[in-house]
Amino acid sequence: MRAIQVSQFGGPEVLHLVDLPDPQPGPEQVVVRIHAVGVNPVDTYIRSGAYGQRPLPYTPGTDAAGEILRIGSEIQDWKPGDRCYLTGSQTGTYAEQALCHSYQVQPLPEKITYQQGAALYVPYSTAYRALFQRGNARPGQWLLIHGASGGVGLAATQWARATGLQIIATAGTDEGLRQVLDQGAHRALNHRSADYRQQVADLTEGKGPDLILEMLANVNLQHDLDMVAKYGTIVIIGNRGNLDFNPRGAMSKDASIHGMSLFNTPPELMEQIQAALLAGLEQGFLNPIVGREFPLEEACAAHTAILQPGAMGKIVLIP
């Protein structure tokens, strides 16, 4: 099978297309024929060596969707041809096939395309965990989502609208602003505008957001502390560097700052997330948005694109 392999940490140029043996399942494993692969910012951090140290060589990727190709001798709940999306794998997803434990595959509803299925696990699970398990979001609260036109931001917008929050979403382009409004944001602000923080204050009548989802903490965290409501919460989802900030903002407002990594989620909480995700897909209030598609061999270009400003939905690879 064709797969992307990383043999040394570095820039996007270390992503190489190689031929690897087809994986074979153990008794409680399945092999999935991958039809679409989700690309996430964390993939680029791991590839660069800045986020943990993976044994080399490795095939990147966590998100994907496809169909069951081969099953182990003890598998009863799956059969070849079943549609699924992945919540991880044993061999990486930037490939034509992936070896998975049975608990790493979830059913993909017929109305959801494979490309949409590749946009499910990391963005929607991250958004759910940030909103409800770390941020304790409640109906009626003011929510500010920074960078809401990206994969996690759009997922958070859909979750929040279905839950009854008042959503202020930011994006950096006119197209992004239109998209977040289409997906349920009540107000959309351009975070490139010098006065967007004053606009947040005006919309919340001077109170500030009760909850802020932060995708780029090294740029925005001090501003978040200035904006957040008294007793409010900031959940840090993304960060790409260091910053100097004054913690007195958290002290004066009794505000909470929570970090999160999806990969720290306890198994029982992950089960809750996937159950909620499937319900949202079946009921129709979750609708993954795919931005750009690249062929598998252009993984390097996809890694470059995902870190550029103006993200619009999920970037996927097609094997």
C-alpha positions as a Markdown table, in Angstrom:
| # | Residue | x | y | z |
|---|---|---|---|---|
| 1 | Met | 0.0 | 0.0 | 0.0 |
| 2 | Arg | 1.0 | 3.6 | -0.4 |
| 3 | Ala | 1.6 | 5.6 | 2.7 |
| 4 | Ile | 3.3 | 8.8 | 3.9 |
| 5 | Gln | 6.3 | 8.2 | 6.2 |
| 6 | Val | 8.4 | 10.5 | 8.4 |
| 7 | Ser | 11.9 | 9.3 | 9.0 |
| 8 | Gln | 13.2 | 12.4 | 10.6 |
| 9 | Phe | 11.6 | 15.4 | 12.4 |
| 10 | Gly | 11.5 | 18.6 | 10.5 |
| 11 | Gly | 9.5 | 20.7 | 8.0 |
| 12 | Pro | 6.8 | 19.5 | 5.6 |
| 13 | Glu | 9.5 | 18.3 | 3.3 |
| 14 | Val | 10.2 | 15.3 | 5.6 |
| 15 | Leu | 6.8 | 13.8 | 4.5 |
| 16 | His | 7.6 | 11.1 | 1.9 |
| 17 | Leu | 5.4 | 8.8 | -0.1 |
| 18 | Val | 6.5 | 5.2 | 0.3 |
| 19 | Asp | 5.2 | 1.6 | -0.4 |
| 20 | Leu | 4.6 | -0.4 | 2.7 |
| 21 | Pro | 3.2 | -4.0 | 3.3 |
| 22 | Asp | -0.5 | -4.2 | 3.7 |
| 23 | Pro | -1.4 | -4.5 | 7.4 |
| 24 | Gln | -2.9 | -7.7 | 8.7 |
| 25 | Pro | -5.3 | -7.8 | 11.6 |
| 26 | Gly | -4.8 | -9.6 | 14.9 |
| 27 | Pro | -7.8 | -11.4 | 16.5 |
| 28 | Glu | -9.4 | -8.2 | 17.9 |
| 29 | Gln | -8.3 | -5.8 | 15.1 |
| 30 | Val | -9.6 | -4.6 | 11.8 |
| 31 | Val | -8.0 | -3.2 | 8.7 |
| 32 | Val | -9.7 | -0.1 | 7.2 |
| 33 | Arg | -9.5 | 0.9 | 3.5 |
| 34 | Ile | -9.0 | 4.6 | 3.8 |
| 35 | His | -11.0 | 6.8 | 1.5 |
| 36 | Ala | -10.2 | 10.2 | 3.1 |
| 37 | Val | -7.7 | 11.4 | 5.7 |
| 38 | Gly | -8.1 | 14.3 | 8.1 |
| 39 | Val | -5.2 | 16.7 | 8.5 |
| 40 | Asn | -4.9 | 18.5 | 11.8 |
| 41 | Pro | -2.5 | 21.1 | 13.1 |
| 42 | Val | -1.3 | 18.7 | 15.8 |
| 43 | Asp | 0.0 | 16.5 | 12.9 |
| 44 | Thr | 2.4 | 19.3 | 12.0 |
| 45 | Tyr | 3.6 | 19.8 | 15.6 |
| 46 | Ile | 4.4 | 16.1 | 15.9 |
| 47 | Arg | 6.1 | 16.0 | 12.5 |
| 48 | Ser | 8.3 | 18.9 | 13.5 |
| 49 | Gly | 9.3 | 17.3 | 16.8 |
| 50 | Ala | 7.7 | 20.0 | 18.9 |
| 51 | Tyr | 4.9 | 17.8 | 20.4 |
| 52 | Gly | 6.2 | 14.7 | 22.0 |
| 53 | Gln | 8.7 | 12.4 | 20.3 |
| 54 | Arg | 7.3 | 9.6 | 18.1 |
| 55 | Pro | 9.5 | 6.6 | 17.3 |
| 56 | Leu | 10.9 | 7.0 | 13.8 |
| 57 | Pro | 9.9 | 6.2 | 11.2 |
| 58 | Tyr | 6.2 | 6.6 | 11.5 |
| 59 | Thr | 3.1 | 7.3 | 9.4 |
| 60 | Pro | 1.2 | 10.4 | 10.6 |
| 61 | Gly | -2.4 | 10.9 | 11.2 |
| 62 | Thr | -5.3 | 10.2 | 13.5 |
| 63 | Asp | -8.4 | 11.1 | 11.6 |
| 64 | Ala | -9.7 | 9.1 | 8.6 |
| 65 | Ala | -12.8 | 7.5 | 7.2 |
| 66 | Gly | -13.3 | 4.5 | 5.0 |
| 67 | Glu | -14.7 | 1.0 | 5.0 |
| 68 | Ile | -13.7 | -2.2 | 6.8 |
| 69 | Leu | -11.4 | -4.3 | 4.6 |
| 70 | Arg | -10.3 | -7.2 | 6.8 |
| 71 | Ile | -11.3 | -8.3 | 10.2 |
| 72 | Gly | -9.7 | -10.4 | 12.9 |
| 73 | Ser | -11.0 | -13.8 | 14.0 |
| 74 | Glu | -12.7 | -12.5 | 17.2 |
| 75 | Ile | -14.5 | -9.5 | 15.5 |
| 76 | Gln | -18.3 | -9.8 | 15.5 |
| 77 | Asp | -19.6 | -6.2 | 15.3 |
| 78 | Trp | -17.9 | -5.4 | 12.0 |
| 79 | Lys | -17.8 | -7.0 | 8.5 |
| 80 | Pro | -16.0 | -6.1 | 5.3 |
| 81 | Gly | -17.6 | -3.2 | 3.5 |
| 82 | Asp | -19.0 | -1.4 | 6.7 |
| 83 | Arg | -18.5 | 2.3 | 6.6 |
| 84 | Cys | -16.6 | 3.8 | 9.5 |
| 85 | Tyr | -14.6 | 6.8 | 10.8 |
| 86 | Leu | -11.5 | 6.4 | 13.0 |
| 87 | Thr | -10.6 | 7.6 | 16.4 |
| 88 | Gly | -7.0 | 6.6 | 16.0 |
| 89 | Ser | -5.1 | 3.6 | 14.6 |
| 90 | Gln | -2.1 | 1.5 | 15.2 |
| 91 | Thr | -0.3 | 2.4 | 12.0 |
| 92 | Gly | -1.2 | 6.0 | 11.1 |
| 93 | Thr | -3.9 | 7.2 | 8.7 |
| 94 | Tyr | -1.9 | 9.0 | 6.0 |
| 95 | Ala | -2.1 | 5.8 | 4.0 |
| 96 | Glu | -4.3 | 3.6 | 1.8 |
| 97 | Gln | -5.0 | 1.2 | 4.7 |
| 98 | Ala | -4.8 | 1.5 | 8.5 |
| 99 | Leu | -4.7 | -1.2 | 11.2 |
| 100 | Cys | -7.0 | -0.4 | 14.1 |
| 101 | His | -8.2 | -2.0 | 17.3 |
| 102 | Ser | -12.0 | -2.5 | 17.2 |
| 103 | Tyr | -12.6 | 0.3 | 19.7 |
| 104 | Gln | -10.9 | 2.8 | 17.3 |
| 105 | Val | -13.6 | 2.5 | 14.6 |
| 106 | Gln | -17.0 | 4.1 | 14.8 |
| 107 | Pro | -20.0 | 3.8 | 12.5 |
| 108 | Leu | -20.3 | 6.4 | 9.7 |
| 109 | Pro | -23.9 | 7.3 | 8.9 |
| 110 | Glu | -24.8 | 6.9 | 5.2 |
| 111 | Lys | -25.6 | 10.6 | 4.8 |
| 112 | Ile | -22.0 | 11.6 | 5.8 |
| 113 | Thr | -19.4 | 11.5 | 3.1 |
| 114 | Tyr | -16.0 | 9.9 | 3.6 |
| 115 | Gln | -14.5 | 13.4 | 3.4 |
| 116 | Gln | -16.8 | 14.6 | 6.1 |
| 117 | Gly | -16.0 | 11.5 | 8.1 |
| 118 | Ala | -12.4 | 12.4 | 8.1 |
| 119 | Ala | -13.3 | 15.7 | 9.7 |
| 120 | Leu | -15.0 | 14.1 | 12.7 |
| 121 | Tyr | -12.8 | 12.7 | 15.4 |
| 122 | Val | -10.2 | 15.3 | 16.3 |
| 123 | Pro | -12.2 | 18.5 | 15.5 |
| 124 | Tyr | -15.6 | 17.5 | 16.9 |
| 125 | Ser | -14.1 | 15.6 | 19.9 |
| 126 | Thr | -11.8 | 18.5 | 20.7 |
| 127 | Ala | -14.7 | 21.0 | 20.5 |
| 128 | Tyr | -17.0 | 18.9 | 22.7 |
| 129 | Arg | -14.3 | 18.4 | 25.3 |
| 130 | Ala | -13.4 | 22.1 | 25.3 |
| 131 | Leu | -17.0 | 23.3 | 25.6 |
| 132 | Phe | -18.6 | 20.8 | 27.9 |
| 133 | Gln | -15.9 | 18.8 | 29.8 |
| 134 | Arg | -13.4 | 21.6 | 30.3 |
| 135 | Gly | -15.4 | 24.7 | 29.8 |
| 136 | Asn | -18.7 | 23.6 | 31.5 |
| 137 | Ala | -20.7 | 25.4 | 28.9 |
| 138 | Arg | -24.3 | 26.1 | 29.7 |
| 139 | Pro | -27.3 | 27.4 | 27.7 |
| 140 | Gly | -27.6 | 31.1 | 27.7 |
| 141 | Gln | -23.9 | 31.9 | 28.3 |
| 142 | Trp | -21.9 | 34.2 | 26.0 |
| 143 | Leu | -19.3 | 32.2 | 24.2 |
| 144 | Leu | -16.4 | 33.6 | 22.2 |
| 145 | Ile | -14.8 | 31.3 | 19.7 |
| 146 | His | -11.5 | 32.5 | 18.3 |
| 147 | Gly | -10.6 | 31.3 | 14.8 |
| 148 | Ala | -14.0 | 29.8 | 14.4 |
| 149 | Ser | -13.7 | 29.2 | 10.6 |
| 150 | Gly | -11.3 | 26.3 | 11.2 |
| 151 | Gly | -12.2 | 22.7 | 11.7 |
| 152 | Val | -12.4 | 22.9 | 15.6 |
| 153 | Gly | -14.0 | 26.3 | 15.5 |
| 154 | Leu | -16.8 | 25.2 | 13.1 |
| 155 | Ala | -17.4 | 22.1 | 15.2 |
| 156 | Ala | -17.6 | 24.2 | 18.4 |
| 157 | Thr | -20.1 | 26.6 | 16.7 |
| 158 | Gln | -22.4 | 23.7 | 15.7 |
| 159 | Trp | -22.2 | 22.1 | 19.2 |
| 160 | Ala | -22.8 | 25.5 | 20.9 |
| 161 | Arg | -25.7 | 26.5 | 18.7 |
| 162 | Ala | -27.5 | 23.2 | 19.4 |
| 163 | Thr | -27.0 | 23.7 | 23.1 |
| 164 | Gly | -28.4 | 27.3 | 23.4 |
| 165 | Leu | -25.2 | 29.4 | 23.9 |
| 166 | Gln | -24.9 | 32.9 | 22.6 |
| 167 | Ile | -22.0 | 32.7 | 20.1 |
| 168 | Ile | -19.6 | 35.4 | 19.1 |
| 169 | Ala | -17.2 | 33.9 | 16.5 |
| 170 | Thr | -14.1 | 35.4 | 15.0 |
| 171 | Ala | -12.5 | 34.8 | 11.6 |
| 172 | Gly | -10.0 | 36.6 | 9.4 |
| 173 | Thr | -11.7 | 36.8 | 6.0 |
| 174 | Asp | -15.1 | 37.8 | 4.7 |
| 175 | Glu | -15.6 | 34.3 | 3.5 |
| 176 | Gly | -14.8 | 32.9 | 6.9 |
| 177 | Leu | -17.2 | 35.4 | 8.6 |
| 178 | Arg | -20.0 | 34.2 | 6.3 |
| 179 | Gln | -19.2 | 30.6 | 7.0 |
| 180 | Val | -19.4 | 30.9 | 10.8 |
| 181 | Leu | -22.7 | 32.7 | 10.5 |
| 182 | Asp | -24.0 | 30.0 | 8.2 |
| 183 | Gln | -23.0 | 27.4 | 10.8 |
| 184 | Gly | -24.8 | 29.1 | 13.7 |
| 185 | Ala | -22.8 | 31.9 | 15.2 |
| 186 | His | -25.0 | 34.8 | 16.3 |
| 187 | Arg | -22.3 | 37.4 | 15.6 |
| 188 | Ala | -19.2 | 37.2 | 13.5 |
| 189 | Leu | -16.2 | 39.6 | 14.1 |
| 190 | Asn | -13.0 | 40.0 | 12.1 |
| 191 | His | -10.2 | 39.4 | 14.5 |
| 192 | Arg | -7.9 | 41.5 | 12.3 |
| 193 | Ser | -10.0 | 44.6 | 13.2 |
| 194 | Ala | -8.3 | 46.9 | 15.8 |
| 195 | Asp | -11.6 | 47.3 | 17.6 |
| 196 | Tyr | -12.9 | 43.7 | 17.7 |
| 197 | Arg | -12.4 | 43.5 | 21.4 |
| 198 | Gln | -14.5 | 46.6 | 22.0 |
| 199 | Gln | -17.2 | 45.0 | 19.8 |
| 200 | Val | -17.2 | 41.9 | 22.1 |
| 201 | Ala | -17.6 | 44.2 | 25.1 |
| 202 | Asp | -20.5 | 46.0 | 23.4 |
| 203 | Leu | -22.3 | 42.8 | 22.4 |
| 204 | Thr | -22.1 | 41.5 | 25.9 |
| 205 | Glu | -23.1 | 44.9 | 27.4 |
| 206 | Gly | -19.8 | 45.3 | 29.1 |
| 207 | Lys | -19.8 | 41.9 | 30.8 |
| 208 | Gly | -17.6 | 40.0 | 28.5 |
| 209 | Pro | -17.8 | 36.3 | 27.4 |
| 210 | Asp | -18.5 | 33.7 | 30.0 |
| 211 | Leu | -16.4 | 31.2 | 28.1 |
| 212 | Ile | -13.7 | 31.7 | 25.5 |
| 213 | Leu | -12.3 | 29.0 | 23.3 |
| 214 | Glu | -8.7 | 30.0 | 22.4 |
| 215 | Met | -7.0 | 28.5 | 19.3 |
| 216 | Leu | -3.8 | 30.7 | 19.4 |
| 217 | Ala | -3.0 | 31.4 | 23.0 |
| 218 | Asn | 0.4 | 32.9 | 22.3 |
| 219 | Val | -1.3 | 35.8 | 20.4 |
| 220 | Asn | -4.6 | 36.2 | 22.3 |
| 221 | Leu | -4.4 | 35.0 | 25.9 |
| 222 | Gln | -3.7 | 38.5 | 27.4 |
| 223 | His | -6.6 | 39.9 | 25.4 |
| 224 | Asp | -8.8 | 37.0 | 26.6 |
| 225 | Leu | -8.0 | 37.9 | 30.2 |
| 226 | Asp | -8.9 | 41.5 | 29.5 |
| 227 | Met | -12.2 | 40.5 | 27.8 |
| 228 | Val | -13.5 | 37.5 | 29.8 |
| 229 | Ala | -16.4 | 37.9 | 32.2 |
| 230 | Lys | -16.0 | 37.8 | 36.0 |
| 231 | Tyr | -15.9 | 34.2 | 37.0 |
| 232 | Gly | -15.4 | 33.3 | 33.3 |
| 233 | Thr | -13.4 | 30.5 | 31.8 |
| 234 | Ile | -10.8 | 30.4 | 29.1 |
| 235 | Val | -10.0 | 27.0 | 27.5 |
| 236 | Ile | -6.7 | 26.9 | 25.6 |
| 237 | Ile | -7.0 | 24.5 | 22.6 |
| 238 | Gly | -4.1 | 25.8 | 20.5 |
| 239 | Asn | -0.8 | 27.5 | 21.0 |
| 240 | Arg | 2.3 | 28.1 | 18.7 |
| 241 | Gly | 4.8 | 29.9 | 20.9 |
| 242 | Asn | 5.6 | 31.8 | 24.1 |
| 243 | Leu | 4.1 | 35.0 | 25.5 |
| 244 | Asp | 4.4 | 37.4 | 28.4 |
| 245 | Phe | 1.1 | 38.1 | 30.1 |
| 246 | Asn | -0.2 | 39.5 | 33.4 |
| 247 | Pro | -2.0 | 36.9 | 35.5 |
| 248 | Arg | -3.7 | 39.7 | 37.5 |
| 249 | Gly | -6.5 | 39.6 | 35.0 |
| 250 | Ala | -7.4 | 36.1 | 36.2 |
| 251 | Met | -7.0 | 37.1 | 39.8 |
| 252 | Ser | -9.2 | 40.2 | 39.6 |
| 253 | Lys | -12.0 | 38.3 | 37.9 |
| 254 | Asp | -11.7 | 34.9 | 39.6 |
| 255 | Ala | -11.3 | 33.7 | 36.1 |
| 256 | Ser | -10.2 | 30.1 | 35.2 |
| 257 | Ile | -7.7 | 29.1 | 32.5 |
| 258 | His | -7.9 | 25.5 | 31.4 |
| 259 | Gly | -5.6 | 23.8 | 29.1 |
| 260 | Met | -6.7 | 20.7 | 27.1 |
| 261 | Ser | -5.3 | 18.0 | 24.9 |
| 262 | Leu | -7.7 | 15.6 | 23.3 |
| 263 | Phe | -5.2 | 12.8 | 23.9 |
| 264 | Asn | -5.5 | 13.2 | 27.7 |
| 265 | Thr | -9.2 | 12.4 | 27.6 |
| 266 | Pro | -10.1 | 9.5 | 29.9 |
| 267 | Pro | -11.7 | 6.5 | 28.1 |
| 268 | Glu | -15.0 | 6.9 | 29.8 |
| 269 | Leu | -15.3 | 10.5 | 28.8 |
| 270 | Met | -14.2 | 9.7 | 25.2 |
| 271 | Glu | -17.1 | 7.2 | 25.0 |
| 272 | Gln | -19.5 | 10.0 | 26.0 |
| 273 | Ile | -18.0 | 12.3 | 23.3 |
| 274 | Gln | -18.4 | 9.7 | 20.6 |
| 275 | Ala | -22.0 | 8.9 | 21.7 |
| 276 | Ala | -22.9 | 12.6 | 21.6 |
| 277 | Leu | -21.2 | 12.9 | 18.2 |
| 278 | Leu | -23.1 | 10.1 | 16.6 |
| 279 | Ala | -26.4 | 11.5 | 18.0 |
| 280 | Gly | -25.6 | 14.9 | 16.5 |
| 281 | Leu | -24.8 | 13.4 | 13.1 |
| 282 | Glu | -28.1 | 11.4 | 13.2 |
| 283 | Gln | -30.1 | 14.4 | 14.3 |
| 284 | Gly | -28.5 | 16.6 | 11.7 |
| 285 | Phe | -27.2 | 19.5 | 13.8 |
| 286 | Leu | -23.6 | 18.4 | 13.3 |
| 287 | Asn | -22.5 | 18.8 | 9.7 |
| 288 | Pro | -18.7 | 18.6 | 9.1 |
| 289 | Ile | -17.4 | 21.2 | 6.7 |
| 290 | Val | -14.6 | 20.2 | 4.3 |
| 291 | Gly | -12.4 | 23.0 | 3.0 |
| 292 | Arg | -9.6 | 21.8 | 0.7 |
| 293 | Glu | -8.7 | 18.4 | -0.6 |
| 294 | Phe | -5.2 | 17.2 | -1.6 |
| 295 | Pro | -4.1 | 13.9 | -3.0 |
| 296 | Leu | -2.1 | 11.8 | -0.5 |
| 297 | Glu | 1.1 | 12.5 | -2.3 |
| 298 | Glu | 0.7 | 16.2 | -1.7 |
| 299 | Ala | 0.7 | 15.8 | 2.1 |
| 300 | Cys | 3.5 | 18.3 | 2.2 |
| 301 | Ala | 1.3 | 21.0 | 0.7 |
| 302 | Ala | -1.5 | 20.1 | 3.0 |
| 303 | His | 0.8 | 20.6 | 6.1 |
| 304 | Thr | 1.8 | 24.0 | 4.7 |
| 305 | Ala | -1.8 | 25.0 | 4.0 |
| 306 | Ile | -3.2 | 24.1 | 7.4 |
| 307 | Leu | -0.9 | 26.6 | 9.2 |
| 308 | Gln | -1.7 | 29.5 | 6.9 |
| 309 | Pro | -4.2 | 32.2 | 8.1 |
| 310 | Gly | -7.7 | 32.1 | 6.9 |
| 311 | Ala | -8.5 | 28.5 | 7.6 |
| 312 | Met | -11.8 | 27.4 | 6.0 |
| 313 | Gly | -13.1 | 24.0 | 7.3 |
| 314 | Lys | -11.2 | 20.8 | 7.3 |
| 315 | Ile | -8.3 | 19.9 | 5.1 |
| 316 | Val | -8.4 | 16.3 | 3.9 |
| 317 | Leu | -6.1 | 14.0 | 1.9 |
| 318 | Ile | -7.4 | 11.5 | -0.6 |
| 319 | Pro | -5.4 | 8.3 | -1.0 |
